[in-house]
Amino acid sequence: MSVLLIISTLLYLTDLRLHQATTQAYQQVQVAQKLLVQSQLQTTKAKGGKIEVQITDRAGHKITIELRKD
C-alpha cells in the first residue's frame, strides 16, 4: 500500500469517528432538552403558571415553546 493510501484511510476513519461522536452528542443534547422541558413542565404545573422554553435546533434555528397548565 502506498503511504498516501494509508494516510487517506486513516483520515477517513478519523472523520467517520468524529461524525459518529458528533451525532451521538447531538442525540444526547436532544434527550437532555426533552428532560429539561418535562422537568420545567412539572414545576410549572405545581406552581400553576406558565413557562417559555427556547431550544436551538441542529440548523441553529431558535424554537420557542410555551407551556401552560391546562
N, C-alpha and C positions, 0 to 999 in steps of 0.2 A: 504494500500500500504506500502511496506517496504521502509525504508529510502534509501536503495541502488537504488531501482527503481525510486524514486523521484529524487535523485541526477543524475542518469543516464539520465533521461528525461530532466532535466534542462541543463545538459551538451550538449545533442543532440540539444536542441533548441538554445543554445548559439552558437554552431558550425554552425547550419543552418543559423542563422542571420549573423554570421561572413562571411560565404561563400557568402550570398546574397549581403552583403555590399562590399565585395571584387570584386565580379562580376560587380556590379554597378559602382564602382570606376574605374575598368579596362575599361568599356564601355565609361565612361566619358573621360578618358585619350585618347582613340581612337578618339573620336569626337574632342577633343582639338587638337590632332596631325593633323587630316584632315583639321581643320580650319587653323592651322598654315601653312600647306603646301599650301593651297589655298591663304592665305594672302601673303606668300612669292612668289608664282607664279605671283600674280598680281603686286607685287613690281618689280619682275624681268622683266615682260613684259613691265612695264612702263620704266625701265632702259635699256631694250634691251639686257640684258645679260643672264647669266645662274646661277643657284644656285644648290647646292647639299644638300640634306636633309638626315640625318641619324635618323632612327626610330628603337627602340628596341621592338621586338615583345614579346608576353607573355612568350615564352620559353627562352628569353634572347638573341636571335639572332639579330645582328645588320643588318638592311636593309638600303641600300643606294639608294636614288632616285635622279637622276639628272634631273632637269627641265630646259628646254631651250625654248627660244622664237622661234617659227617656222616661 
